[in-house]
Amino acid sequence: MYFVFRVDSSIEIGTGHLMRCLTLADALCQRGNNVTFICRNFSGNLSNLLEKKGFEVHLLPTTTALLNEHQQRRTYEQWLGGSWETDVEQTKAILDKKQQDINWLIVDHYSLDYRWESQLRPYVQKLMVIDDLADRHHDCDLLLDQNLYENFEIRYNDLVPSYCQKFLGLQYLLLRQEFIEARRTLRQRDGNVKRILVFFGGSDPMNETAKALKAIQLLNRPDIAVDVVVGASHQQQEEIRQLCNAIPNTTFYCQVNQMADLMAKADLALAAGGTNTWERCFLELPTITLAIATNQLEPLTAIATKGVIRNLGWCKNINVRDLCDEIKRLIENPDLLRKMALLNKEFMNSSLLLESEHPIITALMESPLTS
């Protein structure tokens, strides 16, 4: 079968959308399918990562630069870098040249809705949407929202066609194989903090990584090892390197492919929300979280009530001293950290289906018929 993904990554958009698509694409390829990506050539995009993994990538030209982190953020509709009509025509031009039938078009983009999707219907057999905003209508046959919201079962009731298969909630989480393997050999954490992991997403547009490192510097615990991870699109890499060099026992990583291993080794994480949240929970890693995007606020608040994370809320409301104090509090409370690890395990065991074949893969691999 043939699958085409339409997804973007950039300094402003981040890398989360592309990474969750990549998880699905890897699983499809492992089952003998062909996959193509269509991405806009934004600054900080991860097309090189896709190409290194052997995927065909079509880059759409950039027509409008996204705002940098010092400017007011745009609405999601403007993240497309142009009009949706232009994007449709550019995507059609690529699909027109394909010599084989496209079984599924999979779109993961906050800027796109039913208008874009309807225009692409004649070019594909089926259409899937990955979303978590539930703020616009979609014309799709399958929808995946793998996040935790208070009313997740009904969020899309009036936003998708009646025939659309909805896969909603954490039970449908897509996990890379490295995380599944890491959990099989996961050690039981004893609550003592010997290693801290710092990761605020691939692009970290507000540079919360620097804030976390300054908090660790203020903590003054050279006996604790620190692993710091940034993505290739992080715009303050040199500053982060210098901070890492100034803190004893601290290691800098850029665009790693062993995130599961780093999580498994850590006793505490400082991190943002997004897909990475569920990966940390899956590996039972106690975490102090800061929301770096508005759509992270509700899911982080929801899981904080279950005791699996310590959520400090919106990142701009937390300073270096606040973060340092919270790190110190947890380090000095091993019983709480042991409890958080256990609650993570119980939370994920009760949330995930943990079937041998993911229901999304099963649905996609069924012979598609035109709607």
QUIVENUR-V544904 format. One record per backbone hydrogen bond with DSSP energy under -0.5 kcal/mol. CO is the residue of the C=O (numbers start at 0). NH is the residue of the N-H. Records with the same first field share a line. If there is no record, write none. Layout:
# QUIVENUR-V544904
CO=NH / NH
This chain:
# QUIVENUR-V544904
0=33
1=102 / 103
2=35
3=105
4=6 / 37
5=107
9=13
13=9
14=18
15=19
16=20
17=21
18=22
19=23
20=24
21=25
22=26
23=27
24=28
25=29
26=30
27=30 / 32
28=31
33=2
34=55
35=4
36=57
37=6
38=59
39=41
41=44
42=10
45=49
46=50
47=51
48=52
49=54
50=53
55=36
56=58
57=38 / 59
59=40
67=70
74=77
75=78
76=79
77=80
80=62 / 63
82=86
83=87
84=88
85=89
86=90
87=91
88=92
89=93
90=94
91=95
92=96
93=96
94=97
100=102
101=124
102=125
103=3 / 105
104=106 / 127
105=5
106=129
107=7
108=111
112=116
113=117
114=118
115=119
116=119 / 120
117=120
119=122 / 123
120=123
124=370
125=104
126=140 / 141
127=106
128=130 / 143
136=113
137=139
140=164
141=128
142=166
143=130
144=168
146=148
148=151
150=153 / 154
153=156
155=158 / 159
158=137
160=163
163=165
164=142 / 166
165=167
166=144
168=171
169=172
170=352
172=174
175=178 / 179
176=180
177=181
178=182
179=183
180=184
181=184
182=185
186=188
191=193
193=224
194=266 / 267
195=226
196=269
197=228
198=271
200=230
201=230
202=234
203=206
206=210
207=211
208=212
209=213
210=214
211=215
212=216
213=217
214=218
215=219 / 220
220=223
222=224
224=195
225=227 / 250
226=197 / 228
227=252
228=199
229=254
230=233
233=236
235=239
236=240
237=241
238=242
239=243
240=244
241=245
242=246
243=246
245=247
246=249
248=225
250=227
252=229
257=261
258=262
259=263
260=264
261=265
267=196
268=287
269=198
270=289
273=276 / 277
274=277 / 278
275=279
276=280
277=281
278=282
279=284
280=283
283=285
285=268
286=288 / 309
287=270
288=311
290=314
292=295 / 296
293=296 / 297
295=299
296=300
297=301
298=302
299=303
300=304
302=305 / 307
303=306
307=286
308=310
309=288 / 311
312=290
313=316
314=317
318=322
319=323
320=324
321=325
322=326
323=327
324=328
325=329
326=330
327=331
329=332
332=335 / 336
333=337
334=338
335=339
336=340
337=341
338=342
339=343
340=344
341=345
342=346
343=347
344=348
345=349
346=350
347=351
357=361
358=362
359=363
360=364
361=365
362=365
